[in-house]
């Protein structure tokens, strides 16, 4: 498989998936916080071909990859088109493919609190949380809905406290941790609505 990322067995890699339509400073902010707070060796941005939960298709993948590469410049952050290359559409499929291609790497799925609030709508969501630890990063307005979500209630026994965040990538699934970070107001939808990103 071409374009294998440089990573060693035993390293902890955070996975931030999404359409990144477009990538913005908020993505950069939560990525840097995740590297620090969860003790990650790397973060990979998995720029998806499309989001099954969104009716409108995103901008062309090449454009979104290019924008992401310009805005997120960090030696331990990789911009990846892995899902497009292996042909996966859903997160559970992507995780299975990543474990096949990178055996021994400890993956952590990263998401904003808004995604945890509707995580139960994801395909095979219970399987996902039982496959990899999950790091949840607070975003404006989503803290309460995330903490009271179905996924949070079902897996309350698997929650690490914020002060235990560094242990997340070294533990076994199911395990998740919710951290609060300084807020940033950017959103991809607002950037698109303002016409600051070509369609």
N, C-alpha and C positions, 0 to 999 in steps of 0.2 A: 504493500500500500504506500503510495507516494505521500510526501509531506507529513511524515510522522513527526510529531513534536518531540523535542529532546526532554526526556523525563526518565528517571530511574525508578525501579521497583522500590516501594517503601516511601516514596515521596508523596506528599499530600497536595492534590490539585483541586482547586475550587472550580466549579463549572457554572458559568453565568450564561444561561440560554435566553434566547429571545429573538425578535425580528430586528431589533436595533434599527428602527425605521423613523428617524435616524438615531445613531448613537449621540449621546450628549454628555455634558459635564456631570450630570447626576449619575450616569453609569460609571464614569471615572471615579467619582467620589465613593460610591459603595464598593467598588472593586478595591480601591486602596484601603478602605476600612476593613474589608474582609481579609485581605492579606495580613493585616496587622492583628486584628482581633481574633481571628480563627487560627492563626499560626500556620498559614498556608505557604507551601513552597512556590506554587505558581497559581495563576488563575487563567482559565481559557474562556474566552467569549465564544460561545457556540452560536454563530449567526445563522438562524434557521432559514430554510427556503420559504417557509410560510408558517403562520400560526393557525392550527385547526380551530381555535376558539374565536377567530376573527373572520368576519365575512369578507372584508376588503383585503385584496392582495397587497403585499408590501412593494416597495420600490425594488428594482432589479438587484439581485444578490451581489453582483460585482460592485455596484454603487455603494451598497451598505457596508460591504467589506472594506472598500476604500476609505469611506468616511470614518469607520471604526478605527482603522489603522492610523489615520491622521490624528484622531482625538485622544486615543489611548496609547500613549508611548511610555512603556515601562519594561525594564529588562525581564521581569517575571510574569508579564501578561502577554498571552498569545491570542491573536485573532484567528478564528478557525471556521472553515466551511465544512467541517467534518460531516454534519448531517446531510449536506448536499452530496458529498463524495460517496457516502455509504448508502444513501437512499432511505434514511429513516425519517419519519414524520413525527412520531410521538416520543416523549422523553424516555419512557420505559424501554423502547427499542434502541434509542441512542445509548443509554447506559449499558445495555447488554452488549452492543457493538464496541463501546469503549473498553469494557472489561475484556473482551476477546482480543482487541488490538494491543492493549496496554496491560497485560497481566501483572499483578503485584502492585500497581499504582493505587493509592488510596484516594478515591474521588469523594468530594463533598459537593452536593448540589446547593447552589446559592439562589436565593430568591428574595424579592422585596416582600414586605408584609402584605401588600395588596394581593400577591399571588397565593399566599397561604390562606387568605380569606376565601378564595374560590378554588383551592387545591383539589377539593373533592370532585370537581368537574373534570379534572384531568383523566385521561385514559390510564387505567391501572394504577391509580394514585397510591393505593395501599402497598402495591408491589414496589413502587418507587421508594417510599419511605422505609421499607424493609430491606432495600438493596443498598442505599447509600445514606450516610448522615446528611442532614439538611441544615444549612445556616440561613436563618431568616433575618433580614435587615429592615429595620423600621423605616417607613416612608410616611410623608405627611398624611394624616387623616385615616390611616389604616391600622393603627395599633390595636384598638379595641376589637374591631371586626376580625382581625387576625387571631387574637388571643381567644376569642370565643367561637372560632370557626369549627366546623365538624372535624377537620383533621387534627386540630389542636386538642379537641376533647377526646377523640379516639386514642390518640397517642400521648396523652398527658403524662403517662408513666415514663415516657422516653425523653422527656424534656430536660435539658441541662440548663442550669441558671447562667445568667450572663457572665458571672465571674468564672465560670467553668469553660468559657468559649474556646480557650486554647486546647482543650481536650477533645474537641469535636472530631477532628480528622484522625485522631489516634484510636478512637473507639469503634465499636461495631454498630451497625444499623440493627433495629431502629433507634435513632438518636437524633434529636434536633435541638437547636439553640436559637433563641430570639435575642437580638441585641438592638439597643437603641444607639443611633449615631446622629451627629448633628445633621439637621435637615437641609436639603436643597430643593428648590421648587421646580426644577426643570422636568419636563415630560415630553416624550416623543410626539404624543398627540397634539400638545400645545404648539410645538415647533411646526408640525405639519399644518395646523390650522392657521398659523401666522404666515404661511407661505414661505417659510425660511428653508424649506427642504423640498426639492423637486420630486414630483410623483413619477 
